């Protein structure tokens, strides 16, 4: 039995890949008989095990009311606090784009969430601290941190400066204080070992695929098709609009296809706006205006599985990934995948995807042309991909995490 303290700021919506990783594992942990207690902490408060179970079941995110740090008071007082918090959160959301640019805001958030735990320090003395998002808070508990990738070291040009500054300031503390480190793939484990030469063990706890990607009804597909006005056949790419995702080369490859294939299989991009350079944004806008691609932006998670399952092929030509969840999710949905032959992506695909050189527009274009023209090859890859995706379960991920946390607890005693 183990008691776990976890930073749940990554569950603040909309969720990134880190948030979905934590969400998937936490859904198992809150139900696990091997976990004696589970407490989440964030910028917005502390969350009991039952709080987390309710949040994870509803998908509401960690900004809702919680029980651990509410204090006593009348029902009317509780309602007043709830209304006040709701008003503050709406105010916070409106100012979010400005707040993110303020100097030192990342450091301030870390101080606030750490204070919430330290205010009740004696209560959490026997808990193991799991940090799902790289950087440890300043807590004395035995700790395990997840390092999803080291792209900030390998490709700093693909990150905003404030992110690079924070990683440079706080990563040494994470490496020094973690009892164990967690990587999300064997590739990332090797990267961590080669780059940081850590003295502690590095465990692998992979992301997984939500069951909704395996269980898609025709009714769900019909709803998604109508909601997004989807064509009968199309190419999809799921990625945040940022340079590392390599979308401009994908668009150039698509533009190089014969016009009849472009018309039959339009390219649809899904993903929130990230931090593309002004030049890249200009290029993308020009191509959007020409009708070469459609950009749907951020799509609700509930729509992702049916939307991806409707695609003829999913293309994920990223330059660098620690894992690459869109690869496994597309395979689970029965969609053929084209992805990079770099970093972790071949490891995730396990031979069930078409691999391309992500730095070569011709390589991406040739793969697209071949897959779009060969229905029999698509059928074979669809079957192989689904079998590979079945290996990625949150139950297995949670089991691997518990082994790592337990080892850290023993090492601390």
N, C-alpha and C positions, 0 to 999 in steps of 0.2 A: 504493500500500500504506500502511496506517495501523495504528498500535498504539493500542488503546483500554483505558482504565481506567474501570470502571463501578461505582458503588455498587449493590450487590445486596441491601441490607436489605429492599427492597420485595418480594423473593422469599421472605421468611419467611412460611410459611403461617399462617392462611388468606389467600389473595391478595385484595387489593383491586383496583380498576380500574387503579391505578398499577402494581401488581405484574403484572397480566395484560398491560398495555401493554409493560412491559420484557421480560416473558417471551416474548411473540410476536416482538418484534424480535430479541432475543438468539438465538432458535432459528434465525434466518436468519444472523445475524452469525457464530456459531460455525462455520458451514459455508462462509462467504464467502471466496473467493480474494482479495478486495480487502482483507481484514483480515489483517495480518501477525501480530498477537498480540492476545489479549483476556484481561484479568485483572479479576476481580471482587473487591471488598472489602466487608466487612460487619462488624457488631459481633462476629460469631463467627469471623472469620478472612479469609484471602486464598484466592482460588479461581483455578486455572489455567484455560486454555481447555478442556482435557479435563475438568476438574472440572465446569465450567459445562455442557458438553455432556451429561455424565452426569446432572447434576441436572435439566436441562431435559427430557431424555428420560424420566426416571423420575417427574418431578413431586414429588420428595422434599423440595424446599426447601433453603435454604442452610445449614441447621443440621447437615447431615451432615459426615462427615470430609472434609478437604481436603488438598491436597498441598503448597501453596506455603509454609505456615508450620508444618509438622509437625516439621522437624528430623530428625536421624538417630537411630537407636536400633534395638534388637532387635525382632523380630516380636512377642515377648511384651510388650515395652514399648509398642509401638504399640497392641496390643490393650488393654492397661491404660489407655492414654490415651483410647482410644475408649470404653471402659466408663465411665471417669470423666466424659467429656464427655456421654455419654448420661444419666448420673445428674444432672449439672448442668442439662441441658436439661429433664429432667422436673421438677426443682425449680423452674427458671425458669418453666415453663408453669404450675405450680401457683400461683406467686406473681404471675403476670402482672397480674391485675386490681388487686392492691395496688401493684405496682411502677409501673404506669401513672399512679397518682395521686400518686406521690412528687414533691416539688418538684425541678425541675432534671433529671429523669430523661432528657428528650429531649436536653438539652445534654450530659449524661454519655455517652449513646450516641454522639453525634456525635464527642466527644473520643476515645472508644475506637476507633471505626472509622478515624478520621483517623490515629491513632497507628500503626495497623497498616501503613499505606502509608508514612508518614514514616520508619518504622524501616528501610525498604528504599528510601529516597528515590532514590539514585543509579540504581537498577535501572529506575525508571519515569520518568526525566527526559524521554524522547522520546515519552511516551504523551500522547494527548489524553484528557481527563477528561470523560466523559458522565455527567451527573447526571439520572436519570429522574424524580426526585421533588423538584422545586422548589428545594431549598436546598443550595447548594454546601458541601462540606467544605472545611476550611482547607488546600488543596493549591495548589502553585505551578504546576501544569500548565495549559496552555491549556484552557479549560473551556467546555462547552455545557450549559445547564440547561433542562429541560423544565418549563414552567409550564402545568399542565393546566387551570386556571381561576383566576379571582380572586374566587371566592365569599367568601373570608375578608374581602375589602374590600367587596364589594357586599352580602353578607348575613351580617355577623358574628354576628347573633343565632342563626344555624344551625350555629355551630361551638362546640366546648368551649373554655373560656378558655385552657387550656394551649397549645392549637393556635394561637390568636390571638396569644398572647405570643411563641411561637417564631417565627411568621411575621413579626411586627413587628421582632423582634431580628435575624433573619438574612436577610430578603429584601433589605435594602439591600446587603449583601455580595454576594448573588447577582447583583443588577443591576449592581453596580460591576465585578465580576470576570469575568463571563461574556464570552467573545469573541463568542458569538452566543446568542440565546435561541430556544427552540422552543415553538411553540403547537400544540395538537392540532386546531385548526380555524381557519378564517378569522375566525369570530366571536371566538374567544379572542385571536387576533393583534390584532384591532382593540381589544379590551378592554385588552390589555397596552400597546399604543401610546397609547391615550387616557388611561390611568390613570398609567402610569409614564414615558411619553415617553423610552424607552430610546435611548441613543446607538448601540448595536450593532444589527445586522440581526436581525429576527425571522423565522424560518423556520417553515413549517407541516409537521409530520410527524403524520399522522392515525393513530389506532388502526385496527385491522383486525378481521376476523372469522376465527376458527379454522375450519379445513376441516370439523371435526366438525359444525358447524351446517348445512353443505350436504349432508352424507352421513349421513343418519339412516335406519337400517334399521327395518323393521317389528318385528323382534325386539327392538331397543333400546327402541322405543316400548312394546312389551308389558311388558318388564321394568320400565320406569319407571312405567307405569300401575299395575302390581301393587304395586310397592315403596311408592308413595305413596298407594295407594288412590284413584286419580283418577277423577272422573266422566267420562262420555263427552264432555261439552262443559263448558267452563269459561272464566272470565276469569283471566288471570294478570298479576301485576305483580311485576317483579324490581327490588328496591331495598333498600338499607340502611334500617333504621327510624330515620330522622332527619327533622327538620322540613323540610329543603330538598326532600325527595322528595315531599312533598305528599300523603302517603297518606291522611290524615284526610279531605281533600276527595274523594279517590277513593272512600273508603268511604261517605261521605255521598251521593255521586252514585249509587253502587250501591244504597244503601238507598232511594233515591228511584225506582228502577225498579219497574215493575209486579211484583207478587209472583210471577206465573208465569215471568217472565224471571229473577228471582232464583233460583228453584228449578231452572230449566233450566240456567242458566249461573252456578254459584256462583263467588265471588271467592276466589282463592288467592294469598296473598302469599309471596314468596320473598325471603330476605335476612337477613343478620345483624342483630342488635340494635345500634343506634348510640347516639345521645345525644338521644333524644326527651325532652322535658320531662315532669315527673311528671304534669301535667294531660293531655298527649297520650297518655301511656302508659295512664292511667286510662280515657280515652275508648276507646282501642283495645281494652283488656281487656273493657270492657262489651259492645262489639260482637262480640267473639270469643265471649263467653259466651252471647250471643243467637243464635249460629250464623249470623250474617250473612256472616262471612268465615272462612277457614281460614288459619292461619299455619304454614308448614312450616319457617320459620327458614332457617339456612344450609344450602344444598344442595351436595353435592359437584359440582365442575365437570363431571365425567364424566356426571352425570345431567341437566345443564342443557339441553343441546340437545334430547334426546328429550322432556323434560318440556315445554319451550316449544313444540315442534312439535305437541304434542297439544292445546294451548290453542286456543280459538276466536278469541280476540283477546288481544293483549298491550297493557297500558296503562302508559304511562310519563309521568305528568303533572308531572314535576319543575319546580320554580320556576326553577332555574338549573343549567346544565350546560356544561362546557367542550367536551364532545363528546356523550356519551350512547351508550355501547357497547350497552346492551340494545336500543336501537332497531334498529341494524344487525344484531345477532344474531337478533332475532325475525324480521326480514325474510328473513334467510338461511334460517331454519328453515321458512319458508313460512307464517308467522303474521301476520295483519293487525295493524297497529300504530295505536294512538291515542296521540298525544303532544302536548306543549305547543307553542304557537306562539311561544314565547319563547326567548331566548338562542340556542344552537347547534342546537337540535333540528330546526327546519325545514331547516337546511343539511344535516344528516345524512340526513334522510328524503328529500330531493330530490323532493317531490311524491308520494311513494309511501305516505304515511301520512295519517290523519285528524288535523288539527290542532285543538286546543282552547285556550281561555283557561284557564290553570291556576289562576287565582284565582277562577274561577266554577264552583261546583258544578253549576249548570244547564247550562253548556257541556259539561262532562264527561259529565253524565247524558244529554244529548241525543245526543251522539256515540255513547255506548254503546248507547242505544236504537235508533238508526238502523242501526248495524253489526250488532247482534244480530238485527234483524228483516229484514235484507236479504242473503241468501246470495249473490246475484249480485254485489253490490258487494264482498263479501268476496273472491270469486274473482278479481276484477279487481285488487284491491289486493295480493293474495298474489303474483300474477304480477309486478306492477310492483316490489314490494318486493324480490323475489329478484334481479331485474336490477340494482337499485341496490346491493344488498349485494355483488354480484360485483365491484364496483369497489374494495372495501376488502380489500386483500391485504397480508400481512405483508412479502412481498417488496418491494412498492412502498414500504411504510413504512421498511424497512431501507435501501433505496436513497436515499430522501430524507434519512434520518438521516446516512448516510455522506457525502453532499454537504455537509451542514452541518458535520460534524466535520472534513472535509478543508479546508473554507474556514476554520475556526477555526485549524487547524494552520498553514495558509499565512499567516494573519494574524498568527500568533505569531512567525513566523520573521523 
